[in-house]
Amino acid sequence: MSQQLKYWLAAAHASNITPRHFLTWLKILPTPEAIFTATDETLKGLGVSAVQRQSLQQPEWRQVDQSLEWMQRDNCHTLTYDDSDYPVLLKEISDPPLVLFVQGQPSLLSQPQIGMVGAREVTASGEKNAYHFANHLSCAGYVPTSGLARGVDAACHRGALAASGLTIAVMGTGLFHTYPSSHRQLAADILAKGGALVSEFPLAMPPRPYHFPRRNRIISGLSKGVLVVEAALRSGSLVTARHAVEQGREVFAIPGSIHSPVARGCHALIRQGAKLVETVDDILEEFSTDYSPIQVEFSPSVAIIPESLAINDQKIYDQIGSTVTSLDEIILRSGLTAGEVSSILLLLELQGHVQSVTGGYVR
């Protein structure tokens, strides 16, 4: 273990010290240890505030010990800012994390990535787009990176899992927590397929509203570009896009209906210079001068086909598409009773194959 590691961890656990502050002080004092052991007068000379000096003089050693103990577990790692394996792209941003806590493959963080973000209350078409774009980006050799949230994030991770299996989830909590808790299995699947869960926050840090906008700079910072799938005019997705612009990353946006609130953020980005994308080719051609299109078709009829449904279940599923189908229409088409149809729809919804929306059901 590096002698300096515990001081990097202490800096990461200091709530009153930002990475930008700490890295500024490192330009004067040679090591993290030198900062923590500096005299009060020296720290004052660096412009360190009273509350920051207190954090340096009374480090959170208990949390540091917890982190060091966690690192002894299988598949648990930390990457400090001075680590040779720290992602180069992330080091370029103005406020890079001092420490990254990584569960899974740390080397994955240095692979070519595309950040994918969007609405939590995603539409059926937005969810399908997120899934398919992530799936085909994975097939093209990119790692989809997102935030494990509901909606677009989850669809992105699942699309990648269905292809190469490799995806990165940047958490807005410490790694002892999964938020939302309903995504614990998704997080487990990411690790099982060789992906990674990443956080800059102390391991035991619970969800805090202001942490999620902050983690967005990591999603964009790790990535060559960011794709916004769906977004309202005021959303965390636009925060990520703003970070991407500030970091010199490419920004892509999928257009939607002019009547959809979750398309307005994408349309605003396109007006401001984001690249309008309709296929994965529109993204990939930005990063390769000798790129050959992969000819991916996004047919409205394409859906995630469930495995081995019972005959009547399959009959009901086949009546439902990507546009809303009413309950009466499903009953009429299937030839089953209203009770049978309602029972099967409930089962399909619980299994995640269909979704109940205003006016009926969609895949």
Secondary structure by P-SEA (a helix, b strand, c coil): cccaaaaaaaaaacccccaaaaaaaaaccccaaaaaaccaaaaaaacccaaaaaaaaccaaaaaaaaaaaaacccccccccccccccccccccccccccccccccccccccbbbbbbbbccccaaaaaaaaaaaaaaaaabbbbbbcccccaaaaaaaaaaacccbbbbbccccccccccccaaaaaaaaaaacccccccccccccccaaaaaaaaaaaaaacccccccccccccaaaaaaaaaaaabbbbbbbbcccccccaaaaaaaaaacccccccaaaaaaaccccccccccccccccccccccccaaaaaaaaacccccccaaaaaaaacccaaaaaaaaaaaaaacccccccccccc
